[in-house]
Amino acid sequence: MIHISDLSMYTHAVRKVYYKMHKSLILQWFLSGAAFAAAPGFVNLDLVSSLGSTGGAQNKDVVATVKSGDELLLTELQIGSNKDSVLVAIDTGSEYLWVMDSDVTCESKPSKRNVFGKRDAVDISLKDKQTQMLTELRIGSNRDKVQVNVDTGSSILWVMSSNVTCAESPLTNKAPKCKAHGTFSYQKSESFNNKKKMFNATYADKESAIGVYSTDDIIIGKDVAVKGFEFGLAVWASSEVGILGIGFPEANSTGRSLPFELSNQGITNRSAYSIFLNKPNKPGSILFGAVDHSKYLGDLQTVPIVYNKTFPEIKVNVSGIDININGTKVSGGISESAFVLDTGTAKSRFPNSVLDTLREQIEGSEYLESEFLFGSPNCSQIENLKIEIKFDGKTITVPVKDLGFDRDGDGCTFDIMFNDDELILGMDVLRSIYFVVDLDDKEVSLAQSDFSNGKQDIEAFPPPGVNRTLASRGRSEQKVSSANSIVSSIDTLLCLAILLTWSL
């Protein structure tokens, strides 16, 4: 039990959060190199703190007896000359102590379902195979196999530790099976290095992971080794699977995202890759350092990334959106707007003007906002509907039959989300787009996906300083803007392309 004569020297507050202190204690235990297993009952932990005192008291260690509750870690205080015993939750994220008065009025708290907004719960009813693209990595000298979700909207890799605690997810109110996709036993790897720097990732859907940054060798694709790669090792997670971020490095980040590290280690010529998501439940692929010309129709069109140094994202301008209803095109009512290309988001976010257009053009239609469903009592009005997304020089067609289309009697529905504040092209739309992300030149090349499963036609990218869009073997690739020197042709490209595949 903690006994402190001056509470101003060491205070913590109570906040109703998901195992927040639990996470911090697990992390502290991990950093010390000790094993930890969360279990009901009491656990004795050394909470080391310097208790500075204006009265000249010596600094000392404080040992607390901590009880693992349902959502919080609790300890007992004795307050006042009457030594009233009070249980409080320990929270490293706050700075004050508060306790209940003997005359306190207790009110019911809102359910967790009401705490989170609609956007935060979008993935609740979706199947994992439809919302994630998983690839397998092998980590450490022990070559532990771990599946991770490839995410263009993130920049770092993090995986589950073998002793990870699976915490309650804010999406389902249940603890996910966070070890189901593999874990990394860092204790068994001779090349593992604990950097003893805190790792903490929180996503838009409120799922999160906490642990430490580490380095180790990882194997990707067909035995391609990336030496000493920095990643987060989660010892606490409320999500089901780790993340392989392949976007721009975050501001003030000390590590590199995988595409930059591949280029830095000379494995690829350029920090660039191409993605083919394919149809649902079909295997897709990502090529680091190369493009597969068999995966798209027509020509690739290159557009600049709308780059923000403070918060870098893979974001490009969309000049307009048309609704094609049985061959008749109607404008979706948007001017040029920047959309994030995010494979880590299951459902795209369109502007509300597109919803207004759909309602105006489709008689008797309804939009169920709580389920993100647009429907018509007459299926013939929407079963052939297409959304046409216009980039500068390229239009991509997205059939609504690829957007969770469902028939119910004479009526039909499809999945679609609207949000003026955050415009995203997620997995549902990106299936229709074959796209190349060039992080070096800050540009994206895109075309309509080709689902015919033709013979691979893979071409490696040239190094920086050589115009990627003009170094193609007889391929026509249009470019909106260019910052690099132009070379008419390249006969030999000394570059290794890495192919990762997954099943959706």
N, C-alpha and C positions, 0 to 999 in steps of 0.2 A: 504494500500500500504506500502511496506517496504521502508524505507529511511535510508540508511546506508552511512556514510561519508567515511568509509574506507572499501572497498570491500574485502580486504584481510582478514577481520575479519569473514566474513560469505559469502561463495561462494558455488554455486551449478552449475552443468553443464547441458547441454541439451543432452540427448541421446534418439534416436528413439527406445524405448522399449515399450512393451505392458503394459501400465498403471502402470509403475513401481512406480511412486510417488503416484498415486491413491491408490495403495495397501498400501503404508506406511502410508498415511493419514487415511485410513480406520482402519488400525491396531492401530494407535495412539488413534483414537476416541474410538475404542473398549476397549482398555486398561484403558481408563479413565472412563468407565462404561456408556458412553453416547450412545444414539441411533444414527445411521447414515443411510442415504438413499442417494445413488448417484443419482444425477439429473442434467439435463442441467442447465446452468446459473451459478451464483456466489454463493459460500458458504464461510462464514466467519469462519476460523479456527484459534485457538491460536497456533502458532508455537513457542514453548518455546525454547530459545537458550541462552546460556551464551556468550555474545559478549565481550570477553576479549579485552582490549585496552592497547597498550603500553603507551597511554597518560593518563592512570589512570581513564578512563571513568567507570562509574558504570555498573554492569551487569543489564540487563533489559529484559523484555518480548517484543517480536516483534509480532505484529498482521498483518497478510498478508491477502489480499483479493485474493482468489484463484478461477480461472475459470476452470470448468470441460470441457476440449476439447474432440475431438473424441478419441484420444489415449493418451493424455498427460494432466497434470494439469498445467495451465499457470498462471503467475502473471506479473504485469507490473512494470518495473523499469524506473526511470528517470536518465539519464546519462549525465554527463558533466555540465558545466556552462550554456549550452543552453537547458538543461533539456529535451533532446530527449526522447520520450516515446518509450519503447521497451518491447514487450511481450516475456517472456522466459518460458521454461518448468522447473519445479522444480524437482530435482533428488537427492535423498539421497544416491544414489550409485556412485556419482561422487564428485569431490572436486573443480572444476574450473567453473568460469563463462565465457561463450563466447557469443557474440552477432554478428549480421550481420552488416558489413560495408555498408555504403551507396552505394558503387560501387560493391557490391557482385555480383558474377555470379551464377545464379541458374541453376542447372542441375537436370534432372529427376533421381529419385532413382529407383533401381531395384525393381521389384514386390516381395512381400513376398514369393510367390511360389518359386522364384529362390534363396531366402536366405537360405532356409533349404535344407539339403542334402536328398537324396532318402530315406535313412533309417529312417529319421525323419518323413516321410509322409506315412509310410507303412500301417497305419490304416485308411486312409482316406475313402476308398471305402467299408470297412467291416461293417457288422451289429453288433450292440452291443451284441446281443445274441450269436454271434460267437466269440467274442473277449474278453469276460469277464465272470468270474464266480462270481455271486453275492450271498451274504448271508445277512440275516437280523439280525441286532442287536437292542436291546432296551436299551436306555441310560437314566440315571438319575432317580430321584424319580418320574418324570413325564412319564417315560417309552416311550419316543419318539422312533418311529420305523424308522430306517435308514438302507438302503441297502448299502453295501460296496463291493468292488472288492477284493477277496482274492488273495494275491500276495506273492509268495515265494521269489520274488526278492526284497522285501522291508522288513522293520523291524518295522515300527510304524503303529499305527492306526490313521487316521484322517477322520473327517466327516464334513459335511456342517453345518455351523451355520444357524439359522433361518433368520438372516439378511445378509447372504452371497451375495456378488456381483458376478454375472456370467460374466466373462470377455471373450474377444475374444480368441478363441482357435487358436494356430499357425498351427493346422492341417487343419482346415476348414475355417479359417478367419471369423468365426461366433461365437457368444456367445452361449455356450451350455445351455441346460436346466438343470442347475446344482442343482436345487431343486427337480427335478422329482423323485429322489430316496429317498427322505425324508431328513429332516433337524432336528437339535437338538436345541430346545428352552432352552438355558442354564438359562435364567432368571426365568424359571418356576421350575427348579430343586433345591430342598433344599440341595442336597448332592454335588452340583457343587462347584468346587474350581478353580478359575482362578490363574494359577501359575505366570502370568505376565512375561512369557518368550516367546520370539518370535519363532514361528513355520514357517518354509519355506521349501517346498518340490518341487523339479524340477526333471522331468523325462527325459529319453532319447528322447522322442518324443517332448520335449520342453513344454509340458503341465505342469502347476504348481499350487500350492496353497500356501496361506500365511495366517497366523493368530496367535493364541497363544496356548501354551501348557496348558492343563487343566487336572483335574482329576475328575472322577465321577464313579459311579457304572454302569457296563454294564451287560446286560443279553444276553447270547448266548445259542444256542441249546434249549433244553427244560427246561427253567427256571433255568439255571445255572448262578449264580451271581458271577461276578468278582468285588471285592470291590476296590474302589479308584484307578481305572486303569488310567494311564496317556495316553492322546491322543492329537492330534492336532485338534483344532477347527478352521476351515477355515472361514474367513470373506471375502476372495477374492479367486476365483478359475477360471482357464481356462479349467478345465476338467469337465466331466459330472458327475462323481461319486467319492466318497471317497475311500480310500484304507485301507484294513486290511492287514498289513505286518506281515508275519509269518516266516521271515528269522532270521538270527543272528542279535543281536542288533548292531547298528552302533558303530564304534569306538568313544569314548568320550561321548556316549549317557548316559543320566541320568535315562532314563526309561527302561522298559523291553518290549521285544516283547511278544505277547500274549502267545505263548507256554511256555516261561519261567515264566510268571506271574501265569499261571495256576498251574504249578509245585510249585512255591514259596508259593502260597496260599493253597497248599495241595489238590487242586481239581483233579489233575492228579499226577501220580507217577513220571512221566518223561517228560522232555521237548521234546516231540516227537509226531509225527502225521503221518497219512497215507492219501493219496489222490487218488481218483478215479474220473477222469474227465468225463468219458463216451463218447458216440458218440455225435455229434452235435445235439442240440435241445432235448437232453435227460437229465434228472436230474442226477447230480453228487453228490459226498459227500466227506467230509473231517472228519476224526476221530482224535480228539486230545486225546492222551494217549492210543490208541488202534490200532489194525489192523483188517481188515475184510478179512478173508481167502477166502471168496466166490468171491472176486473181482479180483482174478488173477489165471493164469494157471501155473501149475508146481510148482517149488520152488522159494522162494525169494532168490536173491543173494545179499550179502552185500558187499559194496565197500566203501573205506574211502573217506571222503570229502577232496578235495584239499583246505586246509584251509589257509587263509591269514588273520592274526590278524588285519592288518591295514585296509583292505577292505574285511571283511568276506562275502562270498557268498556260496550258496549251489551249489558247483561245483564238478563234478566228471570226472574221466578220461574215455575217449572212446578210445578203442584200435584199432578200425578200422571201416570202413563203406563199405559195399558191395552193389552193385546194382544188383538186381535179375530181369533179363529180360526173362520172359517166361521160368523160371527154370534154366537159365544160370547165374551164379554169376560172377560178374566182380568187382575187387577191386576199391574202390573210391579214392585210392591213398593217404590215410592219415596215418601218424604214430600216436602214442598215443598223444591225445590232450584233454585238459580239456574243458568241456562244462558246462555252467550254466543251472540248471533246474529252469526255470522261468515261472510260471503260469501267470505272468503279461505281458508276451510278446505273441502276437497272432501268429506270424510266426517265425519258427526256423531260425537260421543262420547256414548254412553249409559252409565248406571250398570250395574255388573255384576249387579245384581238383575234387570234385564231379561233378561240372558242366562240366569240361573237359571230364570226363568219360561219362557222359550222351550224350554229343555232339558226341563223338567218336563212341559210340555204337548204337545210334539211327539215322538212315539215314534220311536226310532231316529235322532234328529237328532245332528249333530256340528257343532262349531265349530272351524274351522281358524284358529287365532289368528295364525299367520304370514302368512296371506293375508286375514284379516278376512272370512272366508266362513262363513256359517251355511247348513247344508244338511240336506235330508231325503231319504231313499231313496224316499219316496212323495210325489210332487209335489202331490197333491191336499191334503196337509196344510198346505201353505204358499203355494200359488199365489194364494189369495184372502186371505191374511193382511194385516191392517192394523195399524199402530201408531197409537194415538190419544193425542195429546199434549194434556194439559189445562192451560190457563192459567186465570186467575181470570175465569170467565164465558164462556170460549170453548174449544172442543175442535177441534183440527186433526187431520185424518185423513191419514196417510201410507201409501199402498199399498206393499207390499214390491216390487211390480213396478216402482216408481220408484227402487229401491235396487240397481241393478246386477243385477237378476233374470236368471237364466240356467237353461235347461232342459237336462238331460243324460240322455237315455233316460227312465226312469221317475222319476228324481230331479230336484231343483231346488236351486239355491243363490241367496243374495242377499248383498250386501255390508253389513256392519254392524260398528261398532267399539264397544268398551267401555272406559271409563276413569273410575274413581271420582274421580280427582284433578282432572280437567279436563273439565267437562261443556259440550259445544258443540253447537249446532244449525248445521250447515254447509250447503253448497250442496245436498246430496242431499235434506235435509228442507225447507230454505227454499224449494225449488221449489213446495212445497204451500202455502206461506204468502205471502199478500200483506201486506206490513207497511210501516207508516209509522214513521220514526224522527224524533222531535222532540227535538233536542239542547238547545233553549232550555228547554223545560219538563221535560226528562229523563223522557220517557215514550215508549212504543211502542204503536201501534194495529195490530191484526192481524185477519185473517180468512182463510178458506179461499180459495185461488187459484181463479180462473175461467179455464179454458183454452179457452173457446168462441170467443175472438177476436172479441168483440162490438165495436160502435162505441165509440170513445173517449168518455169522459165526464169531462173533466178540470176540476178545481176548484182554484183557487189558495188557499193558506193565508193566514189573516189575520196581522197583525203580532203580536209579543209583547204581552201584556196583554189580548188578546182570546182567549177560550177557543176553541182550534182545534176541539175535538170538538163544540162546539155551533154552530159557524159554517157548518154544512153546508146546502146547498140542498135542504131537505126530506128529508135523509138521516138515518137513525137511527144514532147512534153511541153505544154504551154506554161509560161511563167508571168505572173502579174508584176512582181518586182524582184530586183536582183541587187545584191550588194557585193558579190564576189566577181573575180575575173572570169571571163568567158573562154572556154576551150571548146573547139569544134568537135573533137573526137578523142577518145582514149582507147587504145588497143588492148592494153593489159591493166587490170586493176588488182593490185596485190592487197587483198583484203579478205578476211575470214568472215563469212556470214554464219550467224548462229540461228538455228531454227528451234523455236519452242512450240510445242503443240499442246492442246488441251481439248477436253470434251465438254460441251455445253449441255 
